[in-house]
Amino acid sequence: MKKFVSVTIILILLCTSIFAACDSGSEKIRVATDATWPPFEYVDTDTNKIVGFDIDLFTAIAEEAGIEFEFVNVEWDPLLAGVAQGTYDAAISSITIREDRLADMSFSDPYFVARQIIVVKTDSDITGISGLVGKKVGVQTGTTGDIEASAVDGVNVTGYDEIGMAFVALLSSQIDAVVCDTPVASGYVSKYSNLKAVAEFPTIEEYGIAFPKGSDDLIEKINAALANVKADGVIDQLVQKWLVD
């Protein structure tokens, strides 16, 4: 009888360990990011690691929520498609919460507010949105900057896979201007003395973490952790670290 009880206890303990391991593994999620958008997400050429505002923020959120995760570096269009199709559990990549995107995916609460801004060379005569008419304007394809620039009649929009390619084209005078998010523009203007920002579009962009539809439990957990991270001043610290010269 004692032998039977001992075997039973061992089996129960083994099953408990197996289920616990399975449950622990289920918490690991794949988080997509397009690491071509400094200072929010980009690859550090010295370490070959993905770094940036969004990377630090999600790491803090995941730690607060007790979630295991891995970042997956993926291009912008496949990133959005992958979230919509459920290929990735989440995505953080300076993603603006837009009505058209809400049809295909869900979002966390907003964590950052940005705008779209025009960047030109210092000798340019472009001073505002109307000055883009008849000009060649570079954007990252599929972004809010692409949408806003394309909505201006008479603008010749050129899309690039990475925003850095648009700035290379601007610096080499292949295009006349770049339209992108304000913090990204600030980084390039600070780096290159022959660039300047001249005008903002009348829009407000709220960044959110994207999820496949039906991710209610994960979103609830992320939102709770995001609220705690905000309350602890982490976002303010990241602004100072990544966005303030």
C-alpha positions in Angstrom: 0.0 0.0 0.0 2.8 2.4 0.9 4.5 1.6 -2.3 1.3 2.4 -4.3 0.9 5.7 -2.4 4.6 6.6 -3.1 4.2 5.9 -6.8 1.0 7.9 -6.9 2.6 10.9 -5.2 5.6 10.7 -7.6 3.3 10.6 -10.6 1.3 13.6 -9.3 4.5 15.6 -8.8 5.7 14.7 -12.3 2.4 15.8 -13.8 2.4 19.0 -11.8 6.0 19.8 -13.0 5.0 19.1 -16.6 1.9 21.3 -16.5 3.8 24.0 -14.8 6.5 23.9 -17.4 3.9 24.0 -20.2 2.1 26.9 -18.5 5.4 28.8 -18.1 6.3 28.3 -21.7 2.9 29.6 -22.9 3.8 33.0 -21.5 6.7 33.5 -24.0 5.5 35.7 -26.8 7.0 36.9 -30.1 7.1 40.7 -30.4 7.7 42.1 -33.9 9.6 45.4 -34.5 10.9 47.1 -37.6 14.3 48.2 -36.3 14.9 50.9 -38.9 13.3 53.8 -37.0 15.8 55.5 -34.6 15.6 56.5 -31.8 12.6 54.2 -31.2 13.9 51.0 -32.7 17.1 50.3 -34.6 20.1 48.0 -34.7 23.2 49.1 -32.7 26.0 48.5 -35.2 28.5 48.0 -32.4 26.6 45.3 -30.6 24.3 44.1 -33.4 21.4 44.3 -30.9 18.0 46.0 -31.3 17.9 49.1 -29.1 15.7 52.2 -28.7 12.9 53.8 -26.8 10.3 51.1 -27.7 12.7 48.3 -27.0 13.4 49.6 -23.5 9.7 50.4 -22.9 8.4 46.9 -23.9 11.2 45.3 -21.8 10.0 47.3 -18.8 6.4 46.4 -19.5 7.2 42.7 -19.9 9.1 42.6 -16.7 6.3 44.3 -14.8 3.7 41.9 -16.3 5.9 38.8 -15.8 5.9 37.9 -19.5 8.7 36.2 -21.3 9.3 37.5 -24.8 11.6 37.7 -27.8 11.9 40.5 -30.3 11.6 39.7 -34.0 13.1 42.2 -36.5 10.8 42.4 -39.5 10.1 44.9 -42.3 7.2 47.3 -41.9 4.6 45.8 -44.3 5.2 42.2 -43.2 5.0 43.4 -39.6 1.5 44.8 -40.0 0.4 41.8 -42.0 2.0 39.4 -39.5 0.1 41.0 -36.6 -3.2 41.0 -38.5 -2.7 37.3 -39.3 -1.5 36.3 -35.9 2.1 35.4 -36.9 3.3 37.6 -34.1 1.8 37.9 -30.6 2.4 41.7 -30.5 4.3 44.4 -32.2 5.9 47.6 -30.9 7.4 49.8 -33.7 6.2 53.4 -33.4 2.8 52.2 -34.7 0.2 54.9 -34.9 -3.3 53.9 -33.7 -5.5 54.5 -36.7 -9.1 53.6 -37.5 -8.1 51.7 -40.6 -5.6 49.6 -38.6 -8.2 48.9 -35.9 -10.2 46.9 -38.5 -7.3 44.4 -38.7 -5.7 44.5 -35.3 -6.1 45.6 -31.7 -4.0 48.1 -29.7 -2.9 48.8 -26.2 -3.5 52.1 -24.5 -1.4 54.9 -26.1 2.1 55.4 -24.8 3.5 58.3 -26.9 2.2 61.2 -28.9 4.0 62.4 -32.0 3.3 64.4 -35.2 4.3 64.3 -38.8 6.9 66.8 -39.8 8.7 68.0 -43.0 12.5 67.8 -43.2 14.4 69.5 -45.9 18.0 70.6 -46.6 19.0 74.0 -45.1 19.1 75.7 -48.5 15.6 74.6 -49.5 12.8 77.1 -50.2 10.1 74.7 -48.8 8.7 76.3 -45.6 5.3 74.5 -45.2 3.0 71.9 -46.5 1.9 73.9 -49.5 5.6 74.1 -50.5 5.6 70.3 -51.1 3.4 70.7 -54.2 5.4 69.8 -57.3 8.2 68.4 -55.2 9.7 65.0 -54.7 8.9 63.9 -51.1 10.4 60.8 -49.5 8.5 58.6 -47.0 8.6 55.1 -45.5 6.0 53.1 -47.4 2.9 52.3 -45.5 3.5 54.8 -42.6 1.4 57.7 -41.5 3.9 60.0 -43.2 3.2 58.2 -46.4 -0.5 58.6 -45.9 -0.3 62.3 -45.0 2.1 63.3 -47.8 0.1 61.3 -50.4 -3.1 63.2 -49.3 -1.6 66.5 -50.5 -2.6 67.1 -54.1 0.4 67.6 -56.5 3.0 66.0 -54.3 5.3 63.4 -55.9 5.7 60.8 -53.2 8.5 58.3 -53.3 8.2 55.4 -50.9 11.2 53.6 -49.3 11.4 50.4 -47.3 13.3 52.2 -44.6 13.1 55.8 -43.5 16.9 55.9 -43.5 16.9 55.4 -47.2 14.6 58.4 -47.6 17.1 60.6 -45.7 20.0 59.3 -47.8 18.1 60.3 -50.9 17.4 63.8 -49.3 21.0 64.3 -48.4 22.1 63.4 -51.9 19.5 65.8 -53.4 17.6 63.0 -55.1 14.4 64.2 -53.4 13.3 67.6 -52.0 11.9 66.6 -48.6 11.1 63.8 -46.1 7.9 63.5 -44.1 8.2 61.4 -41.0 7.4 61.3 -37.2 8.8 64.2 -35.2 11.2 62.3 -32.9 12.7 60.5 -35.9 13.1 63.8 -37.7 14.8 65.3 -34.6 17.4 62.6 -34.6 18.3 63.2 -38.2 18.3 67.0 -37.9 20.6 66.7 -34.9 23.0 64.4 -36.7 23.2 66.4 -40.0 23.8 70.1 -39.9 22.6 70.6 -43.4 19.0 69.4 -42.6 16.2 71.3 -40.9 12.6 70.7 -39.9 10.2 73.3 -41.3 6.6 72.4 -40.6 4.3 69.9 -38.9 1.1 68.4 -40.4 -2.1 69.2 -38.4 -2.3 65.7 -37.0 -1.6 64.0 -33.7 -0.2 60.5 -33.8 -0.7 58.2 -30.8 1.6 55.2 -30.7 0.3 51.9 -29.3 1.4 48.3 -29.1 -0.4 46.2 -31.7 -2.0 42.8 -31.2 -3.9 40.2 -33.3 -7.6 40.4 -32.9 -8.8 38.2 -30.0 -5.8 39.0 -27.7 -7.9 40.4 -24.9 -6.2 38.7 -22.1 -2.7 39.7 -23.2 -3.8 43.3 -23.9 -5.4 43.5 -20.4 -2.1 42.3 -18.9 0.0 44.7 -21.0 -2.2 47.7 -20.3 -2.0 47.1 -16.6 1.8 46.9 -16.8 1.9 49.9 -19.0 -0.1 51.9 -16.5 2.3 50.9 -13.7 5.3 51.7 -15.8 3.9 55.2 -16.6 3.2 55.8 -12.9 6.7 54.9 -12.0 8.1 57.5 -14.4 9.7 55.1 -16.8 8.4 56.8 -19.9 9.7 60.1 -18.7 13.1 58.5 -18.1 13.1 57.0 -21.6 12.3 60.4 -23.1 15.3 61.9 -21.4 17.5 58.9 -22.5 16.4 58.7 -26.2 14.8 61.9 -27.2 16.4 64.8 -25.4 19.8 65.9 -26.9 
